[in-house]
Amino acid sequence: YIQENPGKLVTFDKTAKLLWGDNSYDKYSLQAMAKVIENIRRKIRDQGINKEVIFTKRGVGYFLN
């Protein structure tokens, strides 16, 4: 979803809903979400893309630049 909407801010709530669906309220925590995003960033770096791609807007959500 973030990749399909570059430059659009995706809130933490929306990200949790996309990741965990209807269970998002049971599984959602900023720490869990940060870990998922960290793993995605690592996989991007492992593909040889060394620039930052996914950005965090502190207290709000994520966006792709």
N, C-alpha and C positions, 0 to 999 in steps of 0.2 A: 504494500500500500504506500509506504514511504517512497519507494522507487518510482511508482507510477504517478506520484504527485510531487515532483521536485519543487523545492521552494515553499511548499505548503507545510505549515506547522501541524504536527499530529500530536494531540494532547496525550498525556499519560493515560487518561481514562480510555481514550480511543485505542491506544496501543495495547492496553491490557485486554480490551474487548476483542481485538484482532488476534492476540496471542492465545487467549484462554477461553474465548467465547462466553457462554453463559456461566462458566465457572470463574469468570474473572474476579468476582467479588470475594471468592474463597481463596484464590491463589495470588491475587494482586498485592504486590508490595513494590515500593520503589527499588529495593535491593534486588528483588527477583528480576524486575524489568531491566535494571542496569546491567545485571549479569548476562541477560539475553543479548542486549545491545553490545556489550563488551565482546561476546563470542562472535557476533556478526562482524564487528570491526576486525577482529583477529582473522576471521576467514577471508575478509576482503584483503587484508595485508598479505595473507598467505598466497593469494592469487597474484601478488606482485604490484598491487595498487598501494603506493606508499603515501598518498595524500589522504587527508581526513575527508571522509565522504558523508558520514552521518554526524550531525551536530546536535548538541543538547541545548535547549533554551531552558536555563535553570528554573526549576519550579513550575514549568509549563509542559514541555514535551520535546519531541525530536523533529528534525527536518533534514532533508537532503539538499545539499547545495549544488 
